[in-house]
């Protein structure tokens, strides 16, 4: 996973790699709007047993958010630390913030269901949007909040061809994303549930080379 910066242009996230890396790896058909499910062979501490929602994937690279690693920070505590947000939700928002990935951990992102005013968000699929605007954060805990949402700090990204190499090296399985897993399945069950929906029992996976 390479360091990259996200720039929002016309409310669409684009990936700009800090270093140009050429790769001869064949780019797969886009995995945008898919989950990456970590195989046991992936032992990187940031991604071990992770589920990553990919919101971008093309011949320039990929980016997404880990959806199953809550951190020891509540939404209430996060809002308290955002200078532009003055309201104090009551009752307090005790749901956790999630680790979205190892890059730009100081930046917050909201994955959420559609709102009446979606001008501050990017459409990811029919019922999923993404925003890094404080305008969306400021609705949380109010009547204007999205019906469903999760907040992450940071994101993950891959250079051109890098994700294809990792899949070839047996680090990831892929499946079409399901909003139900993002919003309705408890975080600690999302890895297993994603595998089950792919028809795989986690106990059947091997840490040795070879594809499931």
N, C-alpha and C positions, 0 to 999 in steps of 0.2 A: 504494500500500500504506500503510494508516494504522497508527499505533501502537495497540496493543491489549494487554490483559492476559489471560492464561489463568488461570482459576480451576478447580481440580479439585473437583467436587462429586459425591460418590458414585462416584468414579473416572471421571467423564465430563468431558472438557474442554469448557468453554463459553467463548464469546467475549464480552468486555465492552469495547466501544469506549470510549476515553477522551473522545471527543467525539461527540455525537449528530449524525449527518449524514443528512438526508433525501434520498432519491433517487427519481426517477420511472422509473428504468431497470427494465425488466421482469426479474424474477428468473427465471433459467433453471430447468428441472428440475434437481434437485440434482446437483452434480458431486462429491459426496462419494465417496471411493474411486476417484477418477480422477487421471490425470496431467495437469498443464498442461505443454505443450511450447512453449518460447519460440520465437516467429517471429523472423526476422532484423530485423524492424522494432522489436523490443524491445531497446533499447540501454542500458537501465539497468544499471550495472556489477554490481549485485547479482544480476540476473536474466538477463543476456545468455547465450544458449545453455543455459538452465537447464531442468531437469525438476523439477516440484514435485508432490509427492504431497499431494493434498487429503484431509484427514481430517475436515473439517467444511465444509459449505456449505448455507446456507439463506437465508431472507429477511432475516436479521440480518447476514450477511456470510460470510466464509470464512477458513479457516486451514489451513496445511499446512507441509511441510518440503521444502526443496530437497534433492535426493538425489544430485546429481552434482558437488558442489564440495568436494573434500577440502581441509583446511587443513594447515598445517605443524605439526601437533600429533598425536602418536600417542596411542592409547588408554592406553598405559602412562604417558605423561607426564600425561595427564588424571587418571588414578587417583591418581597421586602427589600431585596438587594438591587432592584431596578429603580434607578433614581426617577425615571419618568412616570412611574406608576405609584399613585398615592393612595388608592383605595385599599382597604383591608377586608378581604372576603370574610363573610360571616354566615355560616360556620367556616372555620379555616380549611384551606385545601391541603389535605394531608396525603394525597396521592404522591408517589415519588416522581422525581425527575429521572430521566434515563440517560445513560451514556450512549450518545449517538455514534461515536467513533473517536479515534485518537487525534483528529485534526481540529484546530481552532476550538478548544474546549471552552473558551470564554464566550462563544456565540450560542445563542439559544434558537431552537427551531421548533415549530409546532406542526405536528401532523394532525389534521382535524377533518371532521365531516363538513360539508358545504354550509356556508352562511348566506344570509340574505344579501349581504355586501361582501363579495369575494374579491374586491379590488386589491387587497393587500396580500393575496395568496396566489399560488401557482397550482393549477389543476394537475393532479397526478393520475387519477382515474375517476370514474363516474361519481364515486362517493368518498374520494380522498383528496385532500389539498395539503399544501405545505406553505408555511410562512415563517420568515425570520423577522417579522415586523413587530415592534412593541405594541402596535395597535391591536394585534390579535392577543398578545399576552395580557393586555390591559382589560380584555373582555372576560378573562377567566374569573370565575366566582361571581359573575353578574348575569342578569337575564339575557345579555347579548352574547354569551359564550356559545361556542359550537356545542352541539349535542354530545359529540364524542371527540376526544382529543388526547394526545400525549405530547409531552415536552421533552426534547432531548438537548443535551449540551454536546456540541461537536458533531462531526460527520466522518465518514470513511470515503476514500477515493482510490482509484486505480488508474495507472497510466495506460496508454494504448497497448492492447495486447496482454497486459499484466494479468487481468482477471482470467482470460482464456488460458494462460499458462497455469494459473493456480487450479483451475478446474481440471485441466489435463493432468496435473500432479495429484489429483484425488483429494483436494482440500475442501471442495464444495459440492453439494448437490443443489439443484435448482428446482423450483416449483412456482407456478403462477401465484402471485400474492393473493391473500384473502384478507379483507379488512376485518373480518370477524376475529382473526388471530391477533391483529394489532390492538383491537379495542376491547374484545370480550374474553379472551383467554388470559388467565393469570400469567404474569411474566415468567414465573419459574416453570411453567408448563409449555411455553411457546416453542421451544426447541423440539421436544418430544411430539407435540401436537403437529408441528409442521412435517416431521418425518412420518407420522402416522397417516397424514393426508396424502403423502407420497406413496403410501403402502409399504412402509419400512418400519420394522421393529428396531428400536435403537440398540437392543442387545445383539442384533444380528450383524451390526457393523463391526468391521475389523480395522485396527489401526495400521495394518499392513497395506502395502500398495495394492492397487486394483480398484476398479469402480464397482460400486454397489449396484 
